[in-house]
Amino acid sequence: MAFTTIPSALINVGKAIKKEIFSYVKDNFDDHETRINSLEGGANRVEVFNNTVLLGSISSTYTGIVFYEAQTAFTLTGAKVSIFETGSISSGTLEIDFKKNSSPDDTGMASIFTTKPSIDFTTASDYEESSNQVLDGTKTSISIGDFIRFDITSLPVGLGKLRIVLYGEVS
């Protein structure tokens, strides 16, 4: 369906109002709403990662925990890491990184941040989330087939789980 102009012959002064005019108006409203719904559908947020990560073995860093291959083009708009309970951890820093490349090859991966999301456990409280992350504007455009890898670049001893979020908007 497409917008249809109401013929001027139907709306001349002194002409009786007919059902035909209301059909034009209704059809045009239907077309209008269909177009709005289509635009809203295209502007949806894309969630790349929204996961809880369970840490089974103790290490200070992890590389390539999860890979994501983009199925649609979009622009990265936000990221964060959060913790659940600090427990007995009172020192150390949790820092994560998301890296991208046009292939899953580890050697070409480059960080999408100028400042990586992190939480300092000397001041952290339960259920804290990072707020210091800064995306690198030159690396926020994701094309179909691009790969994004999740790494932990710094991990305090004893942390059992964390939550990561990376999202964007359809380009």
Secondary structure, DSSP 8 states (H G I E B T S, - for coil): -------GGGS-TT----HHHHHHHHHHHHHHHHHHHHHHHHT-EEEEEEEEEE--S--S-EEEEEEEE-SS-EEEEEEEEEES--TT--S-EEEEEEEEESSS-GGG-EESEEE--EEETTT--TT-B----EE-GGG-EE-TT-EEEEEEEE--TT--EEEEEEEEEE-
